[in-house]
Amino acid sequence: MKMIKSTLSLLAAIIIFASCNQFQKSPSGMPYKITKGSSKELLKHGQFVKLNIEYKLKSKDTVLNTSYGHIPMYFYLDTARLGKYTFTEVITKCAPGDKMEFSLSIDSLKKMGMIEFNEVFKTGDFINGKLEVIASFAKEDLVKADYEKEVEKEKAVEIEQVKKYAASKNMKTVSTKSGALVEITNPGTGQKADSGYQVSVMYRGYFADKDGKEFDANMGKPAPDNKPIDVIIGQHGVIPGWEEGLTFFAKGGKGRIVVPSFLGYGPQGRAPAIGPFANLCFDVEIVDVKLAPPPPPPAPGTGMPGGAPGQ
């Protein structure tokens, strides 16, 4: 009899545990599950929310985007605009310290016009998401101060990462003012690539990690893809790591520029080739350095540069 009672108690406990861990559905049909933390103060309208979030493609177990280990996500909580078929739809059920898992059907996202089918997003697949609410803030200035601290932490991590990468490749580098690394195998001769000069560059870009996969290049390409790219220093037409790194070279110069993500494409990346928070490396050859051509005159009727007509 005691054994039967024990077995029944165990079964009851299993059933209760399972029911507590079942996914619920949001009003739009998104499956989700919230694991509660210690706080009882639910998020509410008018707060600024700080959280980590990650999206994975279920079929390939591939991370599409994540803030874990990087800069958290911040957003203003407007309960009149909670969204549909997204985690924000049920975020007011969470408190700081809570965690949420959720699942998004690719087919449902397509029907809602949120995505299009392509090589990544295919019919029948799912995006699995997870998040953790870190904190909430009542005022925007508190958010700004907290965000700036997170950005500085991320920069420090990325600078350390590119230093370790350069060391692993036995690179002898110098640092730019912001933290990119430059290996100079040949400085070139004549005028260096300074502000106001146009630099013609051959390059090969690859990821500064153990795989070193190439993502873009004009080196070694057949015509017409083997033409140098022209960069005018000071016009911010390329990523900051390039602008700073190229100034170490003159015509004929060769070397490498290792770019931490914050001086590259940052949290947004450059889809589809470059993901968020990717540190990059570039082999560069400087074909020419010359004064940049003058800017074209303003089109008729647009006034003079720098002000409205007549100023």
N, C-alpha and C positions, 0 to 999 in steps of 0.2 A: 504493500500500500504506500509506504514511504517513497519507494522508487517511482511509483506512478505519479504521486504528487510532485516530486522533484522534476520529473520529466515534463509534466504539464506546466509547472512554473517556468521551466527553461524555455519551452515553446512560446509561452505568453510573453516572456522577455524578448525573445527573438522577433516576435510579431510586432511588439511595441517599438523595438529598435528600428525594424525595417520600415514601419510606417513613418517614423520620424525622419528617415533618410530618403523618402520617396520624393521624386520631382513633382512639383506643382506646375500649373500652367498659368501664364499671365493672361490678361483679357484678350490679347491678340493671338494667343496660342503658343507662346514661347515657353518651353520647359525650363524650369529653374529650381534650384535648391539653395536655401540659405542655412549656413552653419553659424549659430549665434556665438558672439564673444561675451565679454563680461559686462559691457555697457547696455543700459536699458533705454538710453536717450535716443530715440529714433531720429533719423535725419528729417529735416522739415524745410518748408519753403523759405527762401531767402538766405539759406546758408551756402557757403562755398565748400565743396567736398573735395577731399584729397584721397585718391585711391590708386592702387596698382591694378592693372588689367592685362589680360593675355588672351589672344585668339589663336586657335590651332585648327588646321584643316584635318578633319577626322580621318579621311582615307589614307593620308600619307603621314599622319602625326607630325605635320610640319608647322612650326610657329610662323604665323603670318605677321604678328606684331605683339610686342610685349613691353611693358614698362617695368617689370620686375628686374631689379638690379640696375635700373637706370632712373630717369626722372619720372616721378609719378604723374598721373593725370590729375588735373584740377578742372572743376566746372561749377557753374552757378546752378543751384537747384531751384528751378521754376516749376512748381507743381501744376501749373496750367499748361505746361509744354513738356510732358514726361516722355514723349516719343512713343513709337509703336514698334513692336517686335524687336526690342532692344532692352538692355539691362536697366536703362533709366525708367522703364515702365513700372518697375517694382522696387526701385532703389529706396523709396520711403519706408519700406519694410525693414531696412537695414539701420544699424547703429555703428558708430566707430568700433572697429575690432571684428565686425562680422565679415564672413566670407560668402561668396556666391558662386555657384556653378550654373551655367546656362548653355543651351544648345540652339543653334540657328540653322534651319533647313535652307540649303541653297535654292531649292525649288520655290520655297515661300518667299525668299528674298527677291528672286527673279519676278515672281508674280506681283510683288509690291513695287517693282521698278527700282529696287535698291542696288542691284548688280546685274551684269550680263553674263551669260555663259561664255566661258573661254577655256584656255588650257589649264587654268588654275581652278576655276569654279565650274564644276560639272554637275549635271542633273543627278539627283539621288544622294549627293554628298551633304555633309554637315560641317559647320564651324562650331567647335566647342570653345566656350569661353569660361574664364574664371576671373574673379576680382576679389580684392580685399580692401575694405574701407579703412583708411589709415587715420583720418581726422576730419573734423569739420571746423569751419571758421565763420565767425559772424561778420567780419569786416574785410573788405578787399585789400586794405593795406597789410593786414596780417597774412593774407594769401601771397601777396607780392614778396614780402620778406621771406616767407617760408620757401617759395619757389626759387628765389635767388640763392638761398643756401643749397638747395638741391642741385641747381645748375653748377655751382662751384664744386660740389662734391663729384658730379659727373665729369667735369673737366679734369679734375685731379686724377680720377680713375683712368680716363682715356689717355692722358699724357703718360701715365705710368705704363699703360698697355703698349703704346707705340715705342716707348723706350725699351721695354722687354723684347718687343718684336725686332727692333733694330739690333739689339745685343745678340739675339738668337741668330741673326744673319751676319754677325761680325761686321756690322756697318759702323764706320767712323763718321759721326754726324755732328752738326752744329744745330742749335735751336733757333727758330725764328722768334720774334717778339711775343707771339701768342702761344707758341708751343708745338708748331710743326717741326719736324726734323728734316735736315737736308744733308745728304751725302754728296760731296763734290769730288767726282773722279777727274774732271777737267773743268776748271773755272771759265775757260774761254778767254778771248782777248778783246780789248777795246772797251767800249761803253757797256756797263752793266745794265741790266733790265731795271731801270728806275722809273719813278712816277712820270707819266707823260710819254713813255717810250712804248713802241709796239714790238712785241716779241713773237717771233714765229717759232712754234714748238712742235717737235715730233714727240709722241708719248706712247706709253703702254700703261694702262691702269689695271691694278689687281688688288685683291683684298689683303690687308695686312694681318693675316692669320696663318694658321698652320697649313691650310689648303692652298692659299695664294691663287685662287681662281681669277682669271682675267675677265674683266667686264667691259672694257672699251680700249681701243687703240687706233692709231694711224701708222705706227711702226710696222713694217713687214706686210703691209696690206697692198693688194694690187690697185692700179689706177681705177677709178679716180679717188679711192678712199685713202691714198697715201700722201695727201697734201697736208702740209703743216697747218696747225691752227694758229690764228693771229690773236694775241691777247694784248690789250692796252692796259698797262699797269696804272692803277688808280681809278679805273672806271668800274670796278667791281663786276665785271662781266663773267668772271669765273669764281670758283669757290675760294674763300679767304686763304686756305692753305696753299693754293697755287700762287696766288698773288704775292704772298710773303716769300714763298720758296723760290720763285723764279728770279727774285732780285739778287740772288747769290751768283747768278750766271751772266756771262757775256756771250757774244757770238762764238759758236763752236763749243760751247760748254756742254758737259754731260754729267749726269748724276741721277740721284733719286730723291723724291720728296715723300716723306711719310706723314700722312695727314690724319690727326685724330678726328673723330666724327664731328665734334663741335665746330671744326674749321672746314668740314666737308658738307655733307648733306643732312647731318643731325638726326633728330627724332623722326623726321618725315621720310628720310631716305630719298631715293629717286627710282620709283617703280618703273619697270619690273626688275631692273638689273641690280639695284643697290637697296638693301634693306635698311631699316632704322638703326641708328647707332653703329654704323659700319666704319671702322678705321680702314684707310685706304693707302696704297703705295703707288707711286708713279715713277717709271723710268722716263727721263726726259733728255732730249737733245735740242740745243738751241741753234736753229738754222740762221737766224738773223735778229739783230736788235737795231732799231732805228727810231727816229722821232715819229710819233704818231701823226697821221695826217690830220689837218684841221677838221673840225666838225662841219657837216654840211650847213649851208645857210638855211634859216627858217623858211618854211613854205609861205607863200604870199598870204597875207591876212592873219598870220598867227602872232604877229608882234615880235619884239626882240626877245632873245633868250633871257630868262631870269625874271621876267615880269610881264604884267599885262600890257596890251597896247597903249603906248603913250607914256609909260613909266620910264 
